[in-house]
Amino acid sequence: MTGGRRTRILILGGGFGGLYTAMALERLLKRDSSAEIALVNKENYLVFQPMLPEIISGSIGILDTITPIRRLCPNTNLYTRTIESIDLKRRRIRAAGSFGSQQSDLGYDHLVIALGNVTSMASQPGLCEYALPFKNLGDALTLRNHIIHVLEEADIERDADVRRTLLTFVVAGGGFSGVEAVAELNDFVRAGATGFRNINPAEIRVVLLHAGPLILPELPEGLARFAQRLLAKRGVEIRLDTRLRGATAGAALLEGGEHIGTRTLVTTVPSAPNPLVAALPCRMERGRIVVDEYLAVPEYPGVWAVGDCAWALDGTSGQPCPPTAQHAVRQARRVAENIVATLRNQPRRAFAFQALGKMGSLGHHAAVAEIFGLKLSGFLAWWLWRTIYLMKLPGLDRKIRVATDWALDLILPPDIVQLRTEKSPGIRREHFEPGEIIFRAGDRGDWLYIVTDGEVELVQHEGGEAGAPPARLGPGQVFGELALVRDQARVATARSSTSVDVIAVGRESFQTVLANFPPLRGLFEELIMMRSAPAGERLIASAESNRGGDPR
Ligand SMILES: Cc1cc2nc3c(=O)[nH]c(=O)nc-3n(C[C@H](O)[C@H](O)[C@H](O)COP(=O)(O)OP(=O)(O)OC[C@H]3O[C@@H](n4cnc5c(N)ncnc54)[C@H](O)[C@@H]3O)c2cc1C
């Protein structure tokens, strides 16, 4: 009890760190009503990330890798909400409400921070817009649907260059998650393509980019080389010492200037601190909260941190704990014991854990593993991988479902059903490298573009002025309006003459505004007339508009 009321233990994050803390606390406080446990998480389920790559191929069902938190922690108050701020001085956190309900303002006596890390794409141009992250269930589902979508398009595409781009798949990051993702993607694309009449398997290209000289640097060299050889044999092109610099709609941009034409770029690097964690006034090391040997944050009594967001040293080796689920789970159990020991004025225990081993699946009945110093590869490692992770998957019902999925997967063909659940965004940012085609004459008018940076040239075709010099547009200018306002195909080709950033407004959103706001239609009709006028008149109009300010 604290001040005559129950002691409040608040856990932030329902991943391996947060959820296993709640589970351990429930067990330790079973007959103790002096404390209450609350957990705040964006989702109401735990994602079993080691099995996430198998969602890509559909070898396990979408919902089978996740377990409802309420079932695992029936005595914890769950807030399925997004945390907006953490105030360590006032000992309160705030989480946004939804459906018009009020936000949660929660106080605590003990706080466990287990918010993990995030995939950061902001540092490289075009990644936010075009690269697909691979961290949670939504990412895996989006990637699977995207792959089926490009296969559908490739099957009916006549232009060989466009088809090649559609059938090229690039994964950046040669660590565990990148390798497991590329292995599943490769298996799925090659097996799935057999269900399409016009896709030639020889046109499929799967590329793994890795910044170092050998993939899976966490593993002994022999196992990493085995993984590399096996993936190459299965058709994965491994590009070592190669860094991703950015992305455009149709290419992965590599450092050194090379472009790989692709419509599918997956990035498993880089990870960055959760913004909530980065904003905390605690001591940080590489974006992680520095905790003491008891996993407590020394500057703030009653505050603890575990998992990927904590910088904890292993008590035996003195080395920082790597960001893995096995460490997060062990830390969670120890932090729960230490919180209970603090409540009962008992001595706390230091955290020490030596990883039992490392395993990575290579898809299609192969894996690599190092367990208790024993190195295994191939089928035996794969069998071990499946057995161990099946045992670790929380919930008996999930275990049964996954085991059934695996058994069926041995005999059934890959499922190529595409679930289209996402709404296309009405407005988005796009980035183009110099010389890229933004749209071609004859294309359907699907987006209106506003240049925010760089220069775009518009080359007129049929219906436009033959032989007219290209129009050049810079920041603040708009293009692509004709096809949307007149509901016709593009009559010009737009190409970036420099590196270009634009805001793209979707056809439906644009036409909704146009239909309901007549002055805007007038403005665009005027712009179209000015642009289609002969060069001399256009010059006068442009000079006039410059005098009176740009009418656009
Ligand atoms: C594809 C993939 C495969 C992996 N495979 C393995 C493996 O085989 N073995 C292994 O040991 N490790 C593996 N890992 C690493 C492992 O998953 C992580 O180390 C582990 O999940 C860390 O646990 P955590 O609780 O610290 O963070 P997380 O599991 O990331 O949990 C953080 C939680 O905080 C929530 N959260 C974040 N911000 C907010 C907010 N603002 N409001 C509310 N909630 C929020 C998130 O929704 C999430 O539920 C893998 C990771 C990935 C991505």
The ligand as an ORCA input file, in Angstrom:
! r2SCAN-3c Opt
* xyz 0 1
  C      11.021     -9.381    -37.792
  C      11.662     -9.555    -36.450
  C      12.120    -10.820    -36.068
  C      12.718    -10.999    -34.822
  N      13.160    -12.244    -34.467
  C      13.704    -12.448    -33.252
  C      14.123    -13.757    -32.838
  O      14.025    -14.700    -33.605
  N      14.637    -13.898    -31.592
  C      14.763    -12.841    -30.718
  O      15.224    -13.044    -29.569
  N      14.402    -11.597    -31.072
  C      13.864    -11.365    -32.318
  N      13.477    -10.105    -32.698
  C      13.709     -8.979    -31.769
  C      12.608     -8.932    -30.715
  O      11.349     -8.997    -31.315
  C      12.734     -7.663    -29.874
  O      14.000     -7.629    -29.290
  C      11.660     -7.628    -28.788
  O      10.392     -7.546    -29.378
  C      11.867     -6.451    -27.850
  O      10.819     -6.399    -26.941
  P      10.363     -4.998    -26.321
  O       9.234     -5.298    -25.382
  O      11.518     -4.264    -25.795
  O       9.835     -4.145    -27.563
  P       8.642     -4.455    -28.538
  O       8.386     -5.899    -28.651
  O       8.931     -3.676    -29.766
  O       7.380     -3.812    -27.788
  C       7.174     -2.430    -27.647
  C       5.684     -2.197    -27.454
  O       5.478     -0.837    -27.142
  C       4.345     -0.377    -27.853
  N       4.446      1.052    -28.039
  C       5.457      1.753    -28.607
  N       5.179      3.067    -28.606
  C       3.958      3.204    -28.015
  C       3.114      4.320    -27.720
  N       3.464      5.567    -28.027
  N       1.928      4.079    -27.126
  C       1.534      2.814    -26.809
  N       2.292      1.721    -27.051
  C       3.485      1.918    -27.662
  C       4.399     -1.143    -29.176
  O       3.132     -1.155    -29.783
  C       4.883     -2.509    -28.723
  O       3.794     -3.347    -28.417
  C      12.873     -9.890    -33.941
  C      12.418     -8.625    -34.319
  C      11.810     -8.448    -35.560
  C      11.320     -7.074    -35.955
*
